Amino acid sequence: MEATLVILKPDATIRGFVGAYALKAILDQGYEVTSFKLVKVTDELAEKHYEEHAGKPFFNWLVSYIKAAPVVALKVEGEDVILGVRRLLGATLAHKADPETIRGKYGIWGGINVAHASDSPATAERELALWSTQAGLEEDGQEKAEEYINLQRFTKDHTKKLRETCKNLAEGKVDVEHAYVLIKWLLTEENPSALPHHIFSLTEAIIQNCLLP
């Protein structure tokens, strides 16, 4: 029996139906969520989580992105769960992921890719220890996971339009100001109840990701 850390990132929690879809897909595979916690990520936690990327051009972006809004941290257990969850998620870069995977279906662009999952037993052990210590993962995860799914409401799915806008921005076919206004509007349409400062932070993260070299 294996255990892995899964994090529903800000683009999944702000776009509530996306987080619910990802979590349901994991449960539908027969995996068990043994710990569940809504976490407001601190600088310290973000930097330690991504410490292997320290010094890389995208490190600061990773830190700011995961702090854009509270995330859902999960301990997920099951047979071959580490590889299984990563297969469910699909390729890291959302716009290159298979359409049948979670990232291919709802990822927006590049690293704005719905969720994180540990990539090996050693990584899972380190990440679970870190998040348990820093964020205090709570027990009764299965019940909380099912409650989270039931609380989310589908409104509109603008993944296609968001991805198209990001592609145009990355290729220089649209300017930053126009892309910013459109992305912010699309995210708000998807979840009108989302807090404005979370929408703002996620929009900033998406724009920055599209402009990464």
C-alpha positions in Angstrom: 0.0 0.0 0.0 1.4 3.4 -1.0 0.7 6.9 0.0 1.1 10.1 -2.0 0.6 13.8 -1.6 -1.9 15.5 -3.9 -2.4 19.2 -3.9 -5.4 20.8 -5.7 -3.7 24.0 -6.8 -5.3 27.5 -6.9 -6.7 27.1 -10.4 -8.6 24.0 -9.1 -9.9 25.6 -5.9 -10.9 28.9 -7.5 -12.6 27.1 -10.4 -14.4 24.9 -7.9 -15.9 22.4 -10.3 -12.4 21.7 -11.5 -11.2 20.7 -8.0 -14.3 18.6 -7.6 -13.7 16.8 -10.9 -10.1 16.0 -10.1 -10.9 14.8 -6.6 -13.8 12.6 -7.9 -11.6 11.1 -10.5 -9.1 10.1 -7.8 -11.9 8.5 -5.7 -13.4 6.8 -8.7 -10.1 4.8 -9.1 -10.7 3.3 -5.6 -8.0 5.3 -3.9 -8.7 6.5 -0.3 -8.2 10.0 0.9 -6.9 9.6 4.4 -6.1 13.2 5.1 -7.6 16.4 3.8 -6.8 20.0 4.6 -7.6 23.4 3.1 -4.3 25.3 3.3 -3.3 28.9 2.9 0.3 28.3 1.8 3.0 30.4 3.5 6.3 31.5 1.8 8.2 29.0 3.9 6.0 26.1 2.9 6.0 27.0 -0.7 9.8 27.5 -0.8 10.4 24.2 0.9 8.0 22.3 -1.3 9.7 23.6 -4.4 13.2 23.7 -3.0 14.5 21.4 -5.8 13.8 24.2 -8.3 15.5 27.0 -6.2 17.6 29.1 -8.5 15.7 28.2 -11.7 14.1 31.0 -13.7 10.6 29.8 -12.8 11.1 29.3 -9.0 9.6 32.6 -7.9 6.7 32.0 -10.2 6.0 28.6 -8.7 6.0 30.1 -5.2 3.6 32.9 -6.1 1.3 30.6 -8.0 0.7 28.1 -5.2 0.0 31.1 -2.9 -2.6 32.7 -5.2 -5.5 31.1 -3.2 -5.9 28.4 -0.6 -5.1 24.9 -1.9 -6.4 21.5 -0.9 -3.7 19.2 0.4 -4.5 15.4 0.4 -2.9 12.3 1.6 -4.1 9.6 -0.8 -3.5 5.9 -0.3 -3.9 2.8 -2.5 -2.2 0.2 -4.6 0.4 1.8 -6.9 -1.2 5.2 -6.1 1.8 7.3 -6.9 2.0 6.2 -10.5 -1.8 5.9 -10.7 -2.5 9.5 -9.7 0.2 10.9 -12.0 -1.4 9.0 -14.9 -4.8 10.4 -14.1 -3.3 13.9 -14.1 -1.4 13.6 -17.3 1.6 15.6 -18.7 2.9 18.4 -16.6 2.3 21.1 -19.2 -1.4 21.5 -19.3 -1.7 22.5 -23.0 0.3 19.3 -24.0 -1.6 16.8 -21.8 -3.8 14.1 -23.3 -7.4 15.4 -23.5 -8.6 12.4 -21.6 -6.5 13.3 -18.5 -7.4 15.8 -15.8 -4.8 18.3 -16.9 -5.7 17.8 -20.6 -9.4 18.4 -19.7 -9.1 21.4 -17.3 -5.5 22.6 -17.2 -5.2 26.1 -18.5 -1.6 26.5 -19.8 1.8 25.3 -19.0 2.2 24.9 -15.2 -1.3 26.1 -14.5 -2.2 22.5 -14.4 -4.8 21.8 -11.7 -2.9 19.6 -9.3 0.4 18.4 -7.9 1.2 14.7 -7.1 4.4 13.2 -5.7 6.5 11.6 -8.4 8.2 8.8 -6.4 8.0 7.0 -3.0 11.0 9.1 -1.7 9.3 12.4 -2.8 6.0 11.3 -1.4 7.6 10.6 2.0 9.4 14.0 2.1 6.3 15.9 0.9 3.9 14.2 3.2 6.2 14.9 6.2 6.6 18.5 5.1 2.9 19.2 4.7 1.9 17.3 7.8 4.3 19.4 9.8 3.8 22.8 8.1 0.1 22.5 7.3 -1.3 19.9 9.7 -3.1 17.5 7.5 -6.3 16.4 9.1 -7.7 12.9 9.4 -11.2 11.7 8.2 -10.1 12.7 4.7 -12.5 10.5 2.8 -15.6 12.1 4.4 -14.2 15.6 3.9 -13.2 14.9 0.3 -16.8 13.7 -0.5 -18.2 16.8 1.3 -15.9 19.1 -0.7 -17.1 17.5 -4.0 -20.7 17.9 -3.1 -20.3 21.6 -2.1 -18.9 22.6 -5.6 -21.4 23.9 -8.2 -20.8 23.8 -11.9 -21.5 27.2 -13.6 -19.6 27.6 -16.8 -16.5 25.9 -18.2 -14.2 28.4 -20.0 -11.2 26.1 -20.3 -11.1 26.3 -24.1 -11.3 30.1 -24.1 -8.7 30.4 -21.3 -6.3 28.1 -23.1 -6.8 30.0 -26.4 -6.1 33.3 -24.8 -3.0 31.9 -23.2 -1.8 30.5 -26.5 -2.3 33.9 -28.2 -0.5 35.7 -25.4 2.4 33.2 -25.5 2.7 33.6 -29.3 2.5 37.4 -29.1 -0.9 37.5 -30.9 -2.5 39.5 -28.1 -1.1 42.1 -25.7 -0.9 41.6 -21.9 -3.6 44.1 -21.1 -6.2 42.5 -23.4 -5.3 39.0 -22.1 -5.5 40.1 -18.5 -9.0 41.6 -18.8 -10.3 38.5 -20.7 -8.7 35.9 -18.4 -10.0 37.7 -15.3 -13.5 37.9 -16.8 -13.5 34.3 -17.8 -12.4 33.1 -14.3 -15.1 35.3 -12.7 -17.8 33.9 -15.0 -16.8 30.4 -14.0 -17.1 31.1 -10.3 -18.9 34.4 -9.5 -18.6 33.7 -5.7 -14.8 33.5 -5.8 -13.0 36.2 -3.8 -11.8 39.1 -6.1 -8.3 39.0 -4.7 -8.0 35.3 -5.4 -9.2 35.9 -9.0 -6.6 38.7 -9.3 -3.8 36.6 -8.0 -4.6 33.7 -10.2 -4.9 35.9 -13.3 -1.5 37.4 -12.5 0.0 33.9 -12.2 -1.6 32.8 -15.5 -0.2 35.9 -17.3 3.3 35.4 -15.9 3.2 31.7 -16.8 2.4 32.5 -20.4 5.3 34.9 -20.6 7.9 32.6 -19.1 10.8 31.9 -21.5 
